[in-house]
Amino acid sequence: MENELEPQILVRYKSSSAQLGFTIMLALAPFWLLWIPWVSSWVFTAIYRDLLNGHVEPALIVLLVFFLGLLLTSLATVFVCRQNRFLVSGAGIDFPLRCLLELSWRLHRPWSDLSSIEFVGPDKKHSNNPTAMIFKFVNDVLPLELAAFTKDDLQKLLMAVEAYRPNLSIEPPLPKLNLGISAASALPGSGPGTSFTKIWEDDLANRFGSTVFVPLEPGDKLQNGTLQVVGQIAFGGLSAIYLVKRKSGDLCVIKEAVIPSSADEASREKAMEMFAREAQLLMTLKHPRIARVLDNFVENTRHYLLLEHIEGRDLRRFVKEHGAQKEEMVLRWAREALEVVLHLHELQPPIVHRDLTPDNLVLEKDGSVTLIDFGAANEFLGTATGTLVGKQSYIPPEQFRGKAVPQSDLYSLGATLHFLLTGHDPEPLSQSHPRELQPSVSQECDSFVAKLTEMDLSERFATAADALQECKKLLSGRKNGASVRLVDDVAQKS
């Protein structure tokens, strides 16, 4: 049970050899996908006819086995070439099938098997401008092309190495390498005081100011041992999110909020006061599509929210796996999200979520979405100056200036709809037009998203109620039967 719940990272790896192999098999598809099955059916018919006559030519059986073997081999080749990702967790790395021979038929390798990593150039010698990295395991060596990773995926892999295999021998030392990612300065050999969180610290320092803390590890306990950390789910803004298990065995989520190390004592006390006030407010929320806040507590100067665990996948992950979604389904999700936002905005005082992104909308098994992660939410006070939180592509201009208003959630929702319709994050601080990337999006839907993401507040929908009314209008003319089938299809995928 513990292993099944451990966080896992998918790292894409598209090597040139696999891409070449897939291209060749695609070019040969008329041969192995059409001609071989046709010939095999002809041979099978001949064998069947001979069986009826009481005598089968052995040559025909050999021929049939040969062609069927050729077909299976072709299908297996395509499958192997399309295996393009590693699965990384605390237990080790699961490599794709194409690595079978290099790893002596052992695709899962625990971290303890990894003895060193070497970065080499085209001449296979150590290089500060490497083209490949070599994972050296006990008795096995696995070369990996750097160009086969995206920068984000390479960074995730190196982060995992730092987290699960500290003090690993890496040559040349990472600070000397030109990898084109910020991860290099945060890994072993980059100097004293570096840690797994350095990448996060650098990113936050560039955008929002320093937020240095060491995250909890699987097995750590809180609240006198009543909560045990299963693993980290995510990190972002001013907090980390963990999956935890109660003594009863129930799963919950905790969000850990920290105060910047640069804050003075008065600011710290004020922040803790606001955290507590926010938690008490959120615990009063009751809505079927809002993850419940169960408790809040402070431990080791850190503030924690204990939240209901919602089973399902967030919409970012769902879109990454299944691609851009159909307009009608996106509008249905928009309606559900707007109903939640309207509920929050109509409270007295109103609540501005301020972090409404695809990551914070979870798709449940019935095809509906639930809003989670209120760590960025604050009670809306007309004279208050908010802090800058959220993801760049989803933050409205007024929030960048430190002043979030209820309409800020509408901008974030519009940016989220752009992602769901196109599969791409929108340009930060801009009006979104998903139709420019996805021509199948209707002009009406494109205009709806554009009005949600107007830069000028006076041009944006004035309230969530106005946006919800427009969303319902867009959905009203659609066929009910097709709508039900669409929801069923999404529910099956989720």
N, C-alpha and C positions, 0 to 999 in steps of 0.2 A: 504493500500500500504506500509506504513512504517513497519508494522509488518512482511509482507511477505519478506521484504528485510533485516530484522534483522539477523545478523550472528547466525548460529546454530551449535552446537557441538553434534556429535553422540558419545555416550558412550556405549560401549558393556558391557553386563552383562549376563554371562552364569552361572546361579546358578546350584547347584548340583541337586536340585529337578527337575528343568526343563530338565536337561540332562538325569536324571533317567527316567522321564516321557516319553521323546522322545525315549529312548532306549527300554522301555517297549512297546510303541506303534509300534515301528519298529519290535520288536519280534512278536507282535500280528498281523502284517500286513496281513499274509495269511488268518486270520480270518475275519478282518473287511474290508480289501481291495478286497478280492476275494470271500470268502464264503458268506458274507452278501449280496453283490450285486447279486450273483448267486441265493441265496434263495429268495431275493426280486423280482427278475425277474420271478422266478417260481410262487410266490404268485400273482404277478401282472397278469401273464398269466391266473391263475385260476380265478381271479376276472373278467377279461375280458371275459372269457368263460361263467362265470355265468351271466354276464350282457347280453350276447347274448341269454341266456335261460330265461331271465326275472327275475332271483332271485339271490341275492348276499348274501353269508354267512357273517354276521357281524364279525365273528371270523377272517375271512380272511383279512378284512379291518384293524382290530385291529393289526393283525400280521404284515401287510405291514407297518403300521405307526410305529410299534415298531422297525422293522428292519431298516427303513429309519432313524428314530430318532437315532438309535444306530450308523449308518454310519455317520450321521452328527455330532454326539457327538465325534466320533473318529477323524474325520477330524478337528473339532474345537480344540480338545486336541492337535493334532500335530501342528496346527497353533499357538496356545498359547505357546506351549513349544519352538517353534522356534522364538518367539518374544523375541529377546535378546539384545535390546538396548534402552537407554534413549535418548531423544532429549532435549538438554539443550540450552536455549536462555535467553535473557534479560527478557522475559515474565515469565519465570519459567521453570519447568521440566515436560516433558511429559513422563510418565512411561509406560512400556509395559502392555499388557492385564493381565498378570499373577498377577499383583499387584492390580487388580480390587477390591477384597474383603477387603484387608488391608486398601485401600484408600477410602472406602465407595463409590465406583463406580465413583470416580472423579479422572481420570487418569492425568489430567492437574492440577498442583499445582503451583500457583504463589509464588515467593520468599517470599512474606509477610506472607504466611502460615507456613513457616518453622521457628519453634521456637528454636530448638536446635539439635545438633548431639552428640550422645554418642558412644564411642568405647568400646566394651565389649569382654570378653573372652568366652570360652565354657560354663562357669558357669553363663553367662548373667550379670556378674558384671564388673564394670569398670576395664580395664586392659591396661597396657602399651605395651603388646604384643597381640593386639586384633585379633579376628577372624571374627568379624562382626562390622558394624556400624549401628546405629539406627537413622533414620531420624524421628524426632518428629514434626508432623504438628499439627495444631489446630484440636483437637478431633481424630487424627489418628496417629498411630505409624507404621513405615515401617522398618523392619530389613533387612539388606543387607549383604550378605556374601562378605568379602574382597577378598577371593580366586576366586570369580566369575569375578573380574575385572583384566585386565592386569595392569601392573604398569603404563603404559602410560595413560590408560583410567581412572584409579583412580586419577592420577595426574590432568588430564583434569577436572574431576568432582570437585576436591577440589579447583582448580584454579577458576572455575566458581562460587563456593560458596564464595570465597574471593572477586571476582569481583562484584557479584550481591547481596550478603548478608553479608556485612562487619559487624564486631563486633558481629557475631553470637556466642552464647554460645556453646562451644565444650568441652566435658569432656571425658577422661582426657585432659589436655592441649596438643596440638599437638607436641610441642618440646620434650615431654616425651615419645612419641609413637614410636614404631619400625614398621614403615610402609614400609620400603624398598624403598622409593621414596624421591626425593629431594623436593617435594612440602611441606613437613611438616614444614620446617623452614620458609615458606613464607605465612603462614596462620594466622588467628587471634590467639592471645595468644602467639605468638613466640617472643614477645618483641617489644619495641618501634621502630618506623621507618620502619616497614615491610609494604609491599604493594603487589598488584597483580603482579607487574613486577619483584619481587624478584627471582622467579624461573628462568625467562629469564636472569636476571642479573648474577645469579650464573652460569648458563650454559655458558653464553658468557665469563665470567671471567675465567672459566676453559679452554676454547678453544681459545678465541680471544682477551680477555681483556674486561674490564668493559665498558658497554654502557648503563648507567642508564638514563631512562626517563619515565615519566608517560604518557601512551598512551592517545590519544583523546577518548572522549566518544561520543556515539550516541547523536546527537543534537548539538554538538559543531560546531561553524561556523568559516570559514576562508575567507580571501580576502574580508574583509568588509561585510561579510554576504552573499556573492555570492555563496559560497560553504557550504553545510551543511552535516556533517558526518552522514551517515546512520548506519554504524557499521564497526567494524574491521574485515578484511578478514584474515590477517595473520601477524605473527611477525617472523623475522629471520635476522640473520646477524647484520647489523647496521641500521635496519629500521623497520617500521611498515607499513602495507598497509591497506587502508580504502576504502570502497565504499562511494562515496559522490554524492550528488544531486545538480545540478545547479539550478539557479532560473528559468530557462526555463523548468525544470523538467527532463532534460536529466541526465542519470547516467554516472559517470566517476569514475576513480580510482585515488587516490593520494598515492604516496609513500613518507613517511616521513623519512628523513635521519638525523641522529644525530651524533654529534662528541663526542667521549669519554670524560667524565668529567675530566679525568687526563691530557688531552691535554693542552699545554701552549698556550698563546695568538697567538704566531707566527704560531704554527701548526694549530690553529683554522682558522686563516685568509687564510692560504694556502689551507686548506681543503675546505673552502667556495668558494675560487677561482676555485678549481678543480671541485666542484659540479656545479658551474655556467657554466664552460667551457663544462663539460660533457653534461649538459642539452641542451645547444645551439647546440651541435653536434648531439645529439639524435633527436632534433626537425627537423633536416634536413633529417632524414631517411624516405624514401618512398619505402615501399615494401608491397604487399598485405597480406603477412603473418607475418607482424611485427605490434604489437600494437603501434599506433601513440602516440608520446609524444606531448601533446597539449600546455603545458605551464610549466613554472617553477617560483617559487617565494620563498622568505625567510620571515618567520614570527616567532617571538619569538625565534630568533637564530636557528631555524630549517629550513632545506632546503626541499622543496616539489617539486615533479614532478607530473604534472597532465597528466594522461594517458587515452587513449581511453578505454572504457569498452567493453570487448569482452564477449558476451554471450556464455556460454558453461561450460564444466567442465574440470578442469585440468586432465592430464593423470594419476596422482597419485590417485585421487579420482575415476576416471573411472575404473582403474585396481582394486582398493579396492572393488568396487561394482560388477564388472563383471569378475574378475580373470585375470590370465595371458592371453595375447592376441596371436592370431595366427601369425605365423612368417611372412606371406605375408603382413598382415596389419601393423605389426611393421616396416617392411622394407619400406612400402609406407610412413609411418610417418618419418622414418629416411631420406628418400629421400627429403621430404618436408623441414625437419629441416636442412639438409645439404645445400639445396638451399638457405635458409636464412643465414646460417653461412657463406657460400661462398660469398654472397652479402656483409656481414659485413666485412669479411676479405679482400675483394678486394677494399674496400674504401681506400682513401688516406687522412690521415693515416688510417690503418686498425683499426677495433674495435673488441676487444675481449670481449665477453659477460661475461664469467667467472662465470656464475651461471646457466648453461644449465642443468636443472633437470626436472623430471616429473611434478613438481609443476609449472614450468614456461612454459609449453606447454599446451595450451588450445585446447580442441577438440570442434570444431564448429559443427553446425547442418548438414553440408554437409560431415562430416567425415574427414575433413582436420584439420591440427593443425596450430595454430598461436603462435608465440613466444611473450611472455609478460615479464614484469618486468625487466627493464634495470637498476635498481638501483645499481646493482653490476658491471655494465659495465664501462669501462674506455677507453679513447683513448689510443691506444697502442703506447708507446714511447720506443725505443730500450734501453734507459738508465734508464728508470723509474723503481722504485721498487714498485710493487703493494702491496696492503694490503690483508690479508687473509680473503676471504669471501666465502660463499657457504656452502653446506651441506657436511659433512665429507665423506660420501660414494661416492660423485661425484667430489671430489676435486683431481686433479692430483698431483703427488709428487712435481713438480716444483712450483705449486701454493702454496702448503704448505710452501715451502721455500721462498715465497713472490715474486715470479717472474713468472707471467702468460705470456704465449705466445699464438699465434693463435692456435697451436696444443693442447693447454689446453682445448679448447672448444670441440675438437674431443674426448678427454678422457671422458669428462663429458657426451657427447652424447652416447658414448659406454656404460658407466655405466647406463645411462637412458634406453638404449635398453635392457640391462640385466634385469632391473626392469620390463619393459613391457613384456618381454618374460617369466619371472619366477614368477612375483608377489612379489619378495623380493629385498630389497636393496642389492647391492653388498658389499663385504668386502671392507672397506676403504683401500686405498693405495695398491691395488692389481690388477692384470690382471683378467678380467672377462671372465668366460666360462659358459654361461647360459646353455649349454648342460648338464653340471654336475647336475643341478637341474631339468632341463626339457629335458628329452631324446628325445622328439619329435622335438626339434630344430635341424635343419640340420647341418652337419659338416661345410658346407660352411658358413652358417650364424654365427655359433659359432666362426669360424676363423676370420670373419669380425669384430665381437665384440671384439675378443681378440686383433686384430691389432689396433683397435681404442683405446684400454685401455692398450697398451704397456707402461710399466713403463719408459723405455728408449726412449727419444724423437727420437733418430735415428732409432728406430724400428717401431715407430708409423707412421701412414699415414703422409706424409710430408705436405700435404695441404688438405683443404676441397674439392678441385676439384678432387684430387685423390680418396678420400673416396666416393664422390658422383658418380664417374665413376664406382667404384666397386659395390656400392649399386645398380645402374642401371643394371649392369651386372647380379646381383643376381635376379633382378626382371624380366629381359627380357624373360626368358624361361617359365614364368608362363602363365596360360590360362587367356585370357582377360575376358571371361564371368564370371568365378569364381571370378576374381578380383573385377568386378563390384558388384556382389552379396555380397561379403565380405564388401565392402565399404557401400553398402546400409544397411546391417545388423548393422554395427557400427553406422551409422548415425541415425538409429532408436533408438538405445540404448542411444545415446547422446542427 
